[in-house]
Amino acid sequence: MSDATIIDGKAFAAGLREKVAAAVTSLKDRHGLEARLDVVLVGDDPASHVYVRNKGKQTEEAGMVSVEHRLAVDAPEQELLALIDRLNGDPAVNGILVQLPLPDQIDEQKVTAAISPEKDVDGFHVVNVGRLWTGAEAPVPCTPYGCLLMLKETLGDLKGKRAMVLGRSNIVGKPMAALLLAEHCTVNIAHSRTRDLPERCAEAEILVVAVGRPEMVRGDWIKPGATVIDVGINRIDAPEKGTNEDGSPKTRLVGDVAFDEAVKVAGAITPVPGGVGPMTIACLLRNTVIAACRQNGLPDPEV
Ligand code: NDP
């Protein structure tokens, strides 16, 4: 059997960003409107800084206005809630994203609930979660939506396919399952208490993995010819790459799937890096331009 097709998330994301940029230009030219995304960063977590910088850069590259708000690591919850309240009430703001994780003194659920559902471009607000599960129009969480777009591009119609979502987080696993169900897949959701996990995974024609465990899914967990979407991003030591100046080993990124084994069994698979990751920000930009249209009473753009 030949190796799996590699699903190129980078190229796919570039295509989506182009469509978003075209929608942003048309919003400007035809209606004189700017699409704007406000990102709130609390504290000084280095990984969060990198994510926020990338989001800002790509937002601007798509022709949208990007505004960043920084709060101190010890900012009281009330300060963040007051900022969200102000952004909710500002008609120039189309999307609000609060970068997670938040420091301990701030209740994440309270913050997510405070964002106006119409401006919740992450799709995490309970109202939007309810809309997603009941089939109503809603901003869809970015990472699972990116996975869905790649699945549809790879497989076409997903109707009737047997899908397994490994992981049941609110930001990836559960919304992924809702999206696949809406596409008429037969969906299983597995988690840390699932029995016979390798066998259950090996029944799936579509396997989406979001567990946060480096290379946990082995080649023999995969049904021959299955389409595998690896959401995991794990940094592991890579002594084979040598050491850093301080003597610590260099590192590399791996997914939740043992790629070298899986690629010999699957029909198609996303790599890490370069698979799901690039799609996530592209989907955030998509959600923002859609939010801008809806907030101004315009039909959804073709993105
Ligand atoms: P969470 O930690 O919130 O959820 C992990 C899920 O995996 C849980 O449902 C957990 O089960 C399950 N799980 C953990 N260990 C096992 C195990 N040994 N066997 C079976 N199930 C297990 O993670 P997220 O959903 O937030 O993220 C998952 C991965 O995706 C991470 O690597 C993260 O970095 C990555 N990620 C990537 C994104 C991207 O843009 N590409 C965006 C978001 C996340 P239980 O519920 O029973 O505890």
Residues whose N, C-alpha, C, O or C-beta is under 5 A from the ligand:
A	BS01	NDP	T143 G167 R168 S169 V172 G173 H191 S192 R193 A210 V211 G212 V231 G232 I233 N234 V276 G277 T280
